[in-house]
Amino acid sequence: GWASEGLGSSGKNRRVCHAAARLEMGSLWEEFNRLGTEMIVTKAGRRMFPTFQVKLSGLDPLADYVLLMDFIPLDDKRYRYAFHSSSWLAAGRADPAAPGRVHFHPDSPAKGAQWMRQIVSFDKLKLTNNLLDDNGHIILNSMHRYQPRFHVVFVDPRRDSERFAHQNFKSFSFPETQFMAVTAYQNHRITQLKIASNPFAKGFRDGDPEP
């Protein structure tokens, strides 16, 4: 179950080349992915559900690492949801790219031993569509598709460490975490699955669960 979906390990520092990441709640992510995952973006910033969580292995227990995430557009298109066919359709060229930002895990930097001891959760990360956001949230364009990426960065103590920057990180992409950024859910089945599986959505549930 360990995914070493690193984008290439050759030429990497030995402190990152063996790093592996396993996506937690993988079956839930796949359930959403089959329906076409949607993530809400708001002006104030909205947390992701499912939350991006990974279990790490293969780090040097005594070395320091920074963990971070970024989000890359999956294509150069803008989309619209066709309710009559319950499907997403391309609706022209993508809007100009939003400012590229990264989200640092707040526990960074920390020893490899600490990162490997527990599940790493990016539950503080928020998505916004406010291009002028000054809270450090990830800025995305609504009705565009994105791929979250996860990066493990070795904190190199060498004085000229910037020379080795390209060797000191390893990146992971999990295709089942791709999503469409929206300001309101388009697919009602996504809404139902979010309510059913999100412990914070209890207030939206009807009285008795369906048989």
C-alpha positions, 0 to 999 in steps of 0.5 A: 500500500505504500506509494512511492509516486515520487516524480523521479528519484534518480539524482536525489539526496539519500535523505529523500530518495527512499521517502514514500507516502501513502494516501490516507482515506484512499477508498474515500478519495476514490469514491469521490473521484468516481463521482468527480470530486468537487472542492468548495472555494470561498472568499474567506477560505474553505478547508478541503474534505476529504482532508489531505493526509499521508503516512510517511516512511523512508525518511532519515529519523534524525534529519529535518524536513519541511512538508508542503503542498501546492496545486497545479491546473490539470489542463488549460480549460474552464468547465461548466456543469451540464445538469441534464447529463450530470457531467462536466463540459469544457467551456473555453480557455482557462482563466489566467492562472491564479498566483501560485502558492504553497502551503507549508505544514505548520509543524515544519521543520521537524525531524523525520522521526516525528513525521513518520510517527503519526499521520500527517494531516493538512487540515489547516489548508484552505482554498480561496478564490480571492485573488487578493487574499492576504491570509496565505490561503491557496488561490484557485480559479472556480470551475477549473480542475486541479491536482494537489501535489505533496512535497518532502523537502530535506533541510540541508545544513550545508552552507551552499545548500541552494546549489543542491535544492533540486536534489533535496526534495521528493514530490508525490501526486495521487491522481484520486485527489484531483478535483474541480474547484467550485463555489457551490456543489454542482453534482448532488451526489457529491453533496450527499457523499460529503454530508454522509462522510464528513463528521462536521456536516452532521447538521445537514443530515436528515433524521434517520439514515436511509436503509 
